[in-house]
Amino acid sequence: MENPIMFIQDKKEFFNLLNEWEASKHSVQKKEVKESDEIYLSQREAAKFLRISLPTIIAWKKARKIPFYQHGRKILFKKSEVLEAMKNSVL
């Protein structure tokens, strides 16, 4: 195992290491965002996104024409699934 302690000789080396560390930190954060970049919409947001009324999206949900997720009383729609349902003319 390599010794994790380093001795920095000058400012230039310090700033190079700092820049490398910052770059690696940002690349890890971008990967995490890409994995969880799914957008969830509330019923109102989904209705507004689809340019339909709230009663219409509620009817589609009850008829199981559009996929949704429920956690307690909260109803959510995945934006990608709503778009897919529109493309496939499931509605």
N, C-alpha and C positions, 0 to 999 in steps of 0.2 A: 504494500500500500504506500502510495506517495504521500509525503509530508504536506499537509494542507497550508502550512505557514510559509509565506513568501516574504522576502525582504525586497522592498522597492528601492531602486537605486536613485531615481530622479523623478521630477514632476512629470516628464513626458511619459514615462513608463506607467506612472500612477494613472494619468488621464487615459491612456490607451486601455488599461485594465478596466477602468470605470466605464468607458464607452462600450467595451465588449460585454460587460455585465449588464448595462442598460439595454443593449441590443438583444441579448439572450432573454431578458425579462419581458421585453415587448413581444418577441416571437412566441413565447409561451402563452402570454395573455391573448394574442390573436388566435391561437389554436383553440383555446378554451371558448372564446366567443363563437368561433365557427361551429363548434360542437353543439352549442346550445343557442343557436341563432333562430330557433323556431319562434314565431310570433303567435301569441294567443290573443284572440279578440273576445270581448264580452258580446252579449246579444246585441246591444245597441251599436257597438263598433262594427260588428259583422253586418248588421242591417245597413248601416251607413256606407260601409265598404261596398256592399252589393247594390246599393241604391234601391233598397226595398223598404217597406214599412216594418216596424217591429212586430206587429201581429203576423205578418207573412213569414218572417224567419222563425217565429214561435210555432207556427203551423207546420213548417217544413221540419222543424226539430221533432215535433210530436209525431209526424208521419214517418220519421226516420229517413227523410230524403237528404239530409245533410248531417255529416258526422259531428258529434259534439262530445264534450267531456263535462262531467258534473262532479263537483266536490262540495258536498253539503248542498247549499242553495245556489252556489255559484255555477253558472253555465259558461263554458268557454269553447271556442272554436279555434282550431289550428288554421291559420291563414292559408297554408299550403294545401290543406285538405279541402278548404272552401273553394280555392281556385281549381283544384282537380275535379271537384264535383261539378263546377260550372263547365269545365272543358268537356267532361264526359256526359253532359246534359242529363245528369241524374235528377235534376230538380224539375 
